[in-house]
Amino acid sequence: MNRKSGHIHTGLRRRVRAHDARRSTRRTFLLGAAAWPVIGWFGLARAQPSSRAGKPIRVGILRANPPKSPRALDNVFVDALRELGWVEGRNIMYERIYADGDEARLPALAVELMARRPDLIYAHNNPEARAALAATRTIPVVFGAVNDPVNVGIVKSLARPGGNATGVATLGPETGGKRMQLLRETLPKISRVGVLMKPTSESELKFIEQAAGAGVKLIPVRMNEPEGLAAAFAFFAENRAEAVLLAQVAFLVTEHRRIASLSMKQRIPVIAPRSINTESGALMSYNSSLTDHVRRAAHLADKILKGAKPADIPVEQPTKFELVINMKTARALGITIPQSILLQAERVIE
C-alpha cells in the first residue's frame, strides 16, 4: 500500500510540476508582452484591416497637383497603406481629386469630396489641409507635409491635436537658415543672394537673414503664384544675384522643371527645399524626405482606420534630413563643390 501510495504521490508531484511550468511559461510570455508592446503591434496581436458593413473603406485624396504632374507621392501613400493590409479594390477605395495647380479651386473641390462621403481624407500640405478642414470638422484628415500646423490653426498642439486632423509636420522656417548656411559654405565669396518666397514666408526669411550674416545682401521677391517666375529670375539677374534660395513654398516645388530652366537661362544657381528640384537641375537641396513624410502619414491613417481618433494621435516631425547635390549643374555653371559639402551629401547626382 505504501509502495502504491508512493507511486501515486510521485505522479501527482510530476503533474503539479508540469502545471507550474506551464503557468510559469505563460506568466513569462505575458510579462514579455507587457514589457515589449511593440511586439503586439507588429505581431499576431495586430488588428487586421477590414471593411465596414461589408463595404470597402473610402479614402479621399485632395491635391493641388498641376495637370500631368508626377503623382509619385500619392502613389507612395497608397503603396504604404497596401503594405499595411489596405488593398485598393478589396477593402479600400480612393477618391482622387486634383486642383490642376490652381490652389484657389481647393475649397470647392473639398466640398465636392465631402459629398462622396469618405471615411478619411489625405491632404498633403497647407493649402490642401486648410481646404479639407474648412469643409469638415468630423471626417478625419491626415496631412503629410504641413508647415507650422499649430500657428496656422490646423491643430491645437503637436502632442494633442484636439480636432479631426493629425499628420506629419515639416520644419520649413528653420531649414531655410540651414540652406543659407550650406550656400555660404559652398560659395564662400558670395555677397548677393535672391530669395524666392511667399508673403507668408516671413518667419523663414528671418532664419535666412540670421544665417546670411552682415556680409550677404538678400534680394527677396515675394509672390503668391508661379506665373511671375520668369520675371523674378530676370529681376535677380538685373540685381546681380549670385544664387537664388527658394523658401519652402508648395508651388516652388511643383514648378521644379521651370525653375531649373530659368536657373540655367540666367546662369544663377538655385538651392531648393526639396530633392525633386535638384533632380530637375537645381544645384542642391536640403530638407527632410517627403517620401518618409508620406509613409509616416499612411501609418497614421492606418491607426485612424482601425479606430484611433486623430485628436489623440500626436503630430510627428521629421528627424532625418538629406542634402542632395547635382554635380552636372555644378559643372555647367562652373561651380566647384567643396569636399566638406560633398561629405555631408546624402546623394550626389552625376
VOVEX-652190 format. One record per residue (C-alpha): residue number from 1; residue in three letters; x, y, z. Coordinates in steps of 0.2 Angstrom, whole numbers, padded with zeros to 4 digits. Example, Ala and Ser with C-alpha at 12.3 -4.5 7.8 and 13.67 -1.06 7.14 Angstrom:
    nr   rest       x       y       z
     1    ALA    0062   -0022    0039
     2    SER    0068   -0005    0036
END
This chain:
    nr   rest       x       y       z
     1    MET    0000    0000    0000
     2    ASN    0014    0012    0004
     3    ARG    0023    0007   -0012
     4    LYS    0007    0011   -0022
     5    SER    0004    0027   -0012
     6    GLY    0022    0032   -0016
     7    HIS    0019    0030   -0035
     8    ILE    0003    0040   -0033
     9    HIS    0011    0054   -0024
    10    THR    0026    0054   -0037
    11    GLY    0014    0055   -0052
    12    LEU    0004    0069   -0043
    13    ARG    0020    0079   -0040
    14    ARG    0025    0077   -0058
    15    ARG    0008    0083   -0064
    16    VAL    0010    0098   -0052
    17    ARG    0027    0102   -0058
    18    ALA    0021    0101   -0076
    19    HIS    0006    0113   -0072
    20    ASP    0018    0125   -0063
    21    ALA    0030    0125   -0078
    22    ARG    0015    0129   -0090
    23    ARG    0009    0143   -0078
    24    SER    0027    0150   -0077
    25    THR    0029    0149   -0096
    26    ARG    0013    0159   -0098
    27    ARG    0017    0171   -0085
    28    THR    0034    0174   -0093
    29    PHE    0026    0177   -0110
    30    LEU    0013    0189   -0103
    31    LEU    0027    0199   -0094
    32    GLY    0037    0200   -0110
    33    ALA    0021    0206   -0120
    34    ALA    0019    0220   -0107
    35    ALA    0037    0225   -0107
    36    TRP    0038    0225   -0126
    37    PRO    0021    0231   -0133
    38    VAL    0028    0234   -0150
    39    ILE    0029    0215   -0152
    40    GLY    0010    0215   -0150
    41    TRP    0008    0229   -0163
    42    PHE    0018    0221   -0177
    43    GLY    0015    0203   -0172
    44    LEU    0000    0192   -0171
    45    ALA   -0010    0204   -0160
    46    ARG   -0010    0217   -0173
    47    ALA   -0028    0222   -0179
    48    GLN   -0031    0217   -0197
    49    PRO   -0038    0229   -0209
    50    SER   -0056    0226   -0213
    51    SER   -0071    0234   -0222
    52    ARG   -0085    0242   -0214
    53    ALA   -0103    0234   -0215
    54    GLY   -0096    0224   -0230
    55    LYS   -0091    0239   -0240
    56    PRO   -0073    0245   -0243
    57    ILE   -0066    0260   -0233
    58    ARG   -0067    0276   -0244
    59    VAL   -0052    0287   -0243
    60    GLY   -0051    0304   -0252
    61    ILE   -0035    0312   -0258
    62    LEU   -0036    0330   -0261
    63    ARG   -0021    0338   -0270
    64    ALA   -0017    0354   -0279
    65    ASN   -0005    0345   -0292
    66    PRO   -0003    0353   -0309
    67    PRO   -0010    0344   -0324
    68    LYS    0000    0329   -0329
    69    SER    0012    0332   -0315
    70    PRO    0020    0316   -0307
    71    ARG    0009    0310   -0293
    72    ALA    0023    0299   -0286
    73    LEU    0019    0305   -0268
    74    ASP    0001    0300   -0269
    75    ASN    0007    0283   -0275
    76    VAL    0018    0282   -0260
    77    PHE    0003    0284   -0249
    78    VAL   -0007    0271   -0257
    79    ASP    0008    0259   -0258
    80    ALA    0012    0261   -0239
    81    LEU   -0007    0258   -0235
    82    ARG   -0006    0242   -0245
    83    GLU    0009    0236   -0236
    84    LEU   -0002    0238   -0220
    85    GLY   -0016    0227   -0227
    86    TRP   -0027    0240   -0236
    87    VAL   -0028    0234   -0254
    88    GLU   -0037    0245   -0267
    89    GLY   -0052    0237   -0274
    90    ARG   -0053    0224   -0259
    91    ASN   -0055    0233   -0243
    92    ILE   -0051    0251   -0248
    93    MET   -0056    0263   -0262
    94    TYR   -0048    0280   -0266
    95    GLU   -0057    0296   -0272
    96    ARG   -0044    0306   -0280
    97    ILE   -0047    0325   -0283
    98    TYR   -0034    0337   -0291
    99    ALA   -0035    0356   -0292
   100    ASP   -0023    0355   -0308
   101    GLY   -0011    0368   -0300
   102    ASP   -0025    0380   -0295
   103    GLU   -0025    0381   -0276
   104    ALA   -0040    0393   -0277
   105    ARG   -0050    0378   -0283
   106    LEU   -0046    0368   -0267
   107    PRO   -0061    0374   -0256
   108    ALA   -0074    0370   -0269
   109    LEU   -0066    0353   -0273
   110    ALA   -0065    0349   -0254
   111    VAL   -0084    0351   -0253
   112    GLU   -0086    0340   -0268
   113    LEU   -0075    0327   -0260
   114    MET   -0086    0328   -0244
   115    ALA   -0101    0324   -0255
   116    ARG   -0093    0307   -0259
   117    ARG   -0093    0303   -0240
   118    PRO   -0075    0297   -0237
   119    ASP   -0070    0289   -0221
   120    LEU   -0054    0298   -0221
   121    ILE   -0045    0312   -0231
   122    TYR   -0027    0313   -0236
   123    ALA   -0022    0332   -0238
   124    HIS   -0003    0333   -0241
   125    ASN    0001    0351   -0237
   126    ASN   -0005    0368   -0230
   127    PRO   -0017    0373   -0244
   128    GLU   -0025    0356   -0245
   129    ALA   -0026    0353   -0227
   130    ARG   -0034    0370   -0224
   131    ALA   -0047    0367   -0238
   132    ALA   -0051    0350   -0231
   133    LEU   -0054    0357   -0213
   134    ALA   -0064    0371   -0219
   135    ALA   -0076    0358   -0227
   136    THR   -0077    0346   -0212
   137    ARG   -0074    0345   -0194
   138    THR   -0080    0327   -0192
   139    ILE   -0071    0317   -0205
   140    PRO   -0053    0313   -0200
   141    VAL   -0040    0322   -0210
   142    VAL   -0022    0316   -0211
   143    PHE   -0008    0328   -0218
   144    GLY    0009    0323   -0224
   145    ALA    0019    0339   -0225
   146    VAL    0011    0354   -0216
   147    ASN    0022    0369   -0211
   148    ASP    0019    0375   -0194
   149    PRO    0002    0367   -0191
   150    VAL   -0001    0375   -0174
   151    ASN    0001    0393   -0179
   152    VAL   -0009    0391   -0194
   153    GLY   -0023    0383   -0184
   154    ILE   -0023    0366   -0192
   155    VAL   -0020    0358   -0174
   156    LYS   -0021    0364   -0157
   157    SER   -0004    0357   -0152
   158    LEU    0008    0344   -0159
   159    ALA    0006    0332   -0144
   160    ARG   -0013    0334   -0143
   161    PRO   -0020    0339   -0160
   162    GLY   -0038    0340   -0152
   163    GLY   -0048    0341   -0168
   164    ASN   -0051    0330   -0183
   165    ALA   -0034    0332   -0190
   166    THR   -0016    0325   -0187
   167    GLY   -0001    0320   -0198
   168    VAL    0017    0325   -0201
   169    ALA    0024    0342   -0199
   170    THR    0038    0350   -0209
   171    LEU    0052    0361   -0202
   172    GLY    0051    0374   -0215
   173    PRO    0057    0390   -0207
   174    GLU    0072    0383   -0199
   175    THR    0078    0373   -0214
   176    GLY    0079    0390   -0223
   177    GLY    0093    0395   -0212
   178    LYS    0102    0379   -0215
   179    ARG    0101    0381   -0234
   180    MET    0108    0398   -0232
   181    GLN    0122    0391   -0222
   182    LEU    0126    0377   -0235
   183    LEU    0126    0390   -0249
   184    ARG    0139    0401   -0240
   185    GLU    0150    0386   -0237
   186    THR    0148    0381   -0255
   187    LEU    0151    0399   -0262
   188    PRO    0161    0407   -0248
   189    LYS    0164    0423   -0258
   190    ILE    0145    0425   -0261
   191    SER    0138    0443   -0257
   192    ARG    0121    0444   -0266
   193    VAL    0108    0431   -0264
   194    GLY    0090    0431   -0271
   195    VAL    0076    0424   -0260
   196    LEU    0060    0417   -0269
   197    MET    0046    0417   -0256
   198    LYS    0028    0420   -0252
   199    PRO    0022    0435   -0242
   200    THR    0018    0422   -0228
   201    SER    0036    0416   -0228
   202    GLU    0042    0430   -0217
   203    SER    0047    0418   -0202
   204    GLU    0058    0408   -0214
   205    LEU    0066    0424   -0220
   206    LYS    0072    0429   -0203
   207    PHE    0081    0412   -0201
   208    ILE    0089    0415   -0218
   209    GLU    0094    0433   -0213
   210    GLN    0102    0426   -0197
   211    ALA    0112    0413   -0207
   212    ALA    0117    0426   -0221
   213    GLY    0125    0437   -0208
   214    ALA    0131    0455   -0212
   215    GLY    0142    0451   -0227
   216    VAL    0127    0445   -0238
   217    LYS    0114    0456   -0246
   218    LEU    0097    0447   -0248
   219    ILE    0086    0451   -0263
   220    PRO    0069    0445   -0258
   221    VAL    0055    0443   -0271
   222    ARG    0038    0439   -0264
   223    MET    0025    0430   -0275
   224    ASN    0009    0420   -0272
   225    GLU    0008    0412   -0290
   226    PRO    0020    0404   -0301
   227    GLU    0016    0415   -0316
   228    GLY    0029    0428   -0310
   229    LEU    0044    0416   -0310
   230    ALA    0052    0422   -0326
   231    ALA    0050    0440   -0321
   232    ALA    0058    0435   -0304
   233    PHE    0073    0427   -0311
   234    ALA    0075    0442   -0323
   235    PHE    0075    0453   -0308
   236    PHE    0088    0443   -0299
   237    ALA    0099    0444   -0314
   238    GLU    0097    0463   -0316
   239    ASN    0101    0464   -0297
   240    ARG    0117    0453   -0299
   241    ALA    0111    0439   -0288
   242    GLU    0124    0426   -0287
   243    ALA    0112    0412   -0281
   244    VAL    0094    0410   -0278
   245    LEU    0087    0402   -0262
   246    LEU    0070    0395   -0263
   247    ALA    0059    0396   -0247
   248    GLN    0048    0381   -0243
   249    VAL    0033    0385   -0254
   250    ALA    0022    0372   -0262
   251    PHE    0022    0379   -0280
   252    LEU    0041    0381   -0280
   253    VAL    0042    0363   -0278
   254    THR    0028    0358   -0291
   255    GLU    0037    0371   -0303
   256    HIS    0054    0362   -0302
   257    ARG    0057    0360   -0320
   258    ARG    0053    0378   -0324
   259    ILE    0064    0384   -0310
   260    ALA    0078    0373   -0316
   261    SER    0076    0380   -0334
   262    LEU    0076    0398   -0328
   263    SER    0091    0395   -0317
   264    MET    0101    0389   -0332
   265    LYS    0095    0403   -0343
   266    GLN    0100    0416   -0331
   267    ARG    0115    0406   -0325
   268    ILE    0111    0408   -0307
   269    PRO    0112    0393   -0296
   270    VAL    0097    0388   -0285
   271    ILE    0097    0380   -0268
   272    ALA    0080    0372   -0265
   273    PRO    0069    0364   -0251
   274    ARG    0066    0348   -0260
   275    SER    0076    0335   -0269
   276    ILE    0065    0335   -0284
   277    ASN    0071    0352   -0288
   278    THR    0089    0346   -0288
   279    GLU    0084    0331   -0299
   280    SER    0077    0343   -0311
   281    GLY    0093    0354   -0311
   282    ALA    0094    0365   -0295
   283    LEU    0112    0365   -0288
   284    MET    0107    0357   -0272
   285    SER    0093    0354   -0259
   286    TYR    0092    0352   -0241
   287    ASN    0076    0346   -0231
   288    SER    0068    0331   -0224
   289    SER    0062    0317   -0236
   290    LEU    0045    0319   -0242
   291    THR    0044    0301   -0246
   292    ASP    0047    0297   -0227
   293    HIS    0034    0310   -0223
   294    VAL    0020    0302   -0234
   295    ARG    0024    0284   -0227
   296    ARG    0023    0291   -0209
   297    ALA    0006    0299   -0214
   298    ALA    0000    0282   -0221
   299    HIS    0004    0274   -0204
   300    LEU   -0006    0287   -0195
   301    ALA   -0021    0285   -0207
   302    ASP   -0019    0266   -0204
   303    LYS   -0022    0269   -0185
   304    ILE   -0037    0280   -0188
   305    LEU   -0045    0267   -0200
   306    LYS   -0043    0255   -0186
   307    GLY   -0052    0265   -0173
   308    ALA   -0040    0278   -0166
   309    LYS   -0045    0296   -0165
   310    PRO   -0035    0310   -0174
   311    ALA   -0037    0321   -0159
   312    ASP   -0027    0309   -0149
   313    ILE   -0013    0305   -0161
   314    PRO    0002    0317   -0159
   315    VAL    0008    0326   -0175
   316    GLU    0025    0319   -0180
   317    GLN    0040    0329   -0185
   318    PRO    0055    0323   -0196
   319    THR    0071    0318   -0188
   320    LYS    0081    0313   -0204
   321    PHE    0087    0327   -0217
   322    GLU    0096    0325   -0233
   323    LEU    0107    0336   -0243
   324    VAL    0107    0332   -0262
   325    ILE    0119    0339   -0274
   326    ASN    0118    0340   -0293
   327    MET    0136    0339   -0300
   328    LYS    0130    0341   -0318
   329    THR    0123    0358   -0314
   330    ALA    0139    0362   -0304
   331    ARG    0150    0359   -0319
   332    ALA    0138    0368   -0331
   333    LEU    0139    0384   -0320
   334    GLY    0157    0382   -0317
   335    ILE    0155    0379   -0298
   336    THR    0167    0368   -0288
   337    ILE    0158    0360   -0273
   338    PRO    0170    0359   -0258
   339    GLN    0174    0342   -0252
   340    SER    0167    0347   -0235
   341    ILE    0150    0349   -0243
   342    LEU    0151    0333   -0253
   343    LEU    0155    0323   -0237
   344    GLN    0138    0329   -0230
   345    ALA    0128    0324   -0245
   346    GLU    0115    0310   -0244
   347    ARG    0115    0309   -0263
   348    VAL    0125    0316   -0277
   349    ILE    0118    0317   -0295
   350    GLU    0131    0315   -0308
END
